[in-house]
Every structure is written in C-alpha cells, then in structure tokens.
Amino acid sequence: MFGYRSTNLLFKTKLKLFFYKNFKIMNGLKNKVTLIGNLGMDPEIKDTDGGHKRAKVSLATNESFKNSKGEKVTETIWHNLIAWGKTAEFMGKYLQKGNEVVIEGKLINRNYTDTSGVKKYITEVQVNDFLVVGARKSA
C-alpha cells in the first residue's frame, strides 16, 4: 500500500513535528532545577545593604544504587541554596534543619577572591519556590 518513499516522507514529517513541539516546550526549561531533599541547617537570613532579604541554606539529596558486589550504596550530595526577597522571608519563617522540601529554581555560578588572594568558584541553586513535604519539626 505504502511505498518506501511515502513511508520515509511520513516518518520525516512526524519527526519534524516532534522536534518542533518539543523544542518549543524545551525553550522554557533551559535553566531549571528541581530538588527533593532534607535541609542540613536552619536558613541563614540576612538583610543586605540594599534592604533585600537573602536566605542561605544547604540541602542534602540521596541517591541509591547497587555496586558491583550487589550491595546497596547510598550517596549524599550537598547543594548550596540561596533565595531572595519574599522567598527568603518565607524560608526563614517556615523551614528548619531536617525538613524535607521540594525546591525549584535555577543554577547560578559566581566567583570571588578569598582573603589569601585565591579565586574561588561556587555553584548555587537560586530558589524561586519551595514546598515542605514532611511535617514541620517542633523546635
């Protein structure tokens, strides 16, 4: 019924449509990070010289896999989080060490020179939104 040429043309048309739809969607997801983990510390809230609030906190995510011997291994990866404005204010109000949270944000790379003159590089997740997953722990 269908020859090679018409099947190939149909395949190419479907492939073009697939890429058009997915690249259009992917353009909105260029620098997006979603993490689920536990806070390693209470958020540090600080007012900057410009009057803005900034929150800093660390988040631990766990990844489990089986090694070559068949044993379950769990690795913990620590992430530095930073938030500004109302998000920082809410983090200071509602989050504390040990809370399980979902965060959404973007990767930020910056550098600075330490006191001994060595240039340091740091990657952080700038939090845009967060959700407390587990129950809030009592103080």
N, C-alpha and C positions, 0 to 999 in steps of 0.2 A: 504494500500500500504506500508506505513512505520510502523514498529512495534515500541514499546516503546524503545527497546534497540537501534535501529538505529537512532531514533529521539533524544534520550538522547546523543548519541555519536556525532551526528551532532551539537547539542547545545554546548557540551563541546569543540568541535573543534573550533567553531565560537567564543566562549568565550576566549579560549586561544589565538586565532589570534587577537581578540580585545585588550586584555591585552598586548600582545607583541608589537603591533603597538603603543598603547597609552603610555606605559611605556617608549618606545624608544623616543617618542616625549617629554614626560614629563621630561626626564632626562635633557634636555636643558633648562627647565623652573624652575629650583629649587629655585633660589632666584631672582625673577624678580618682579619689582613693576612698574605699570603704573598708573599715577595720572593725573587728569584734574582738574585744579582749578585756583585761582587768587593769584597773588603774594601779600603778605602783606607788603612788604618793597622792596626798591631797593637792589639789590645784594651787599653785602659787599665783596669787592675784597681785598685780602691781599697777599703779597709776603712772602713766608715762608723763614726761614733761609737757606734752601737748594736751593733757587731760583725758587721754584714752585709757581704757582698761585693757590689760593684757593678762592672759592666763597661760601658764606653762604647766604641763603635766606629762608623765610618762605612761605609756600603755604597753602591756605585755600581751603578745599573741602567742598561742601554742600551735605547733604543727607536729603531728604524729605520723610515723611511718615505721615499716619493718626493715631492719638492717639485713645484711647478707646472711646472718645466722638465724633469722626469723624472729628476732626479739623486737618487741615494740619499743621504739625510741621516741621521746617527746623533746622537741627543741623549743625553747622560749626565745622569741625575738622581741627586743625592746624598741619602741618607737617614741620619738620626741614629738609632742603635740603642742601647738600654740593656737590661741584663739584671741580675738579682738572684740571690743565693744560689748554689745548685749550678750553675745555668745559667751564671752569671758565671764561676764557678770553671772549668768545662769550656771556656768560650770562651777564657779566658786560657791554658789548657793546650794546646788543640788548634788554635787559629786564629792566623793571622798575616797580615800585609799581602799582598794579592794572591790569597788563597784564594777560590775560587768556592764560595759557600754558598747554601743554601736556608734561609730563616728563616721562622718562623711566630710571630705574636704579635698585639698589638693596639695601636691608636693611643692615645697619651697626649698630652694638651695641658696645658701648665703655663705659668706666667708668673713673672717675677722682676723686681726693680728693679736696674738696673746701678749702678755706682759714681757715675755722674753724675746719678742720680735718674730715669732714663728707664725706663718699664715696658716689658719685652721679653716677647714671646710665643714659645714654641717647641713644635713638634710632634715627637714621637719615636715610635719603634716599640719597645714593650716586648717583648723576645724571650722566648717561652715554650719554644721548641725550635729546634734548628738541625741541619743536616746538611751536611757537607763534600762537595761534588760532585766537584771535581777532586782530583788527587793533592796531598798536603801538600808544600809547597815546603820545601827544605832551608834551614837558617839560614846 
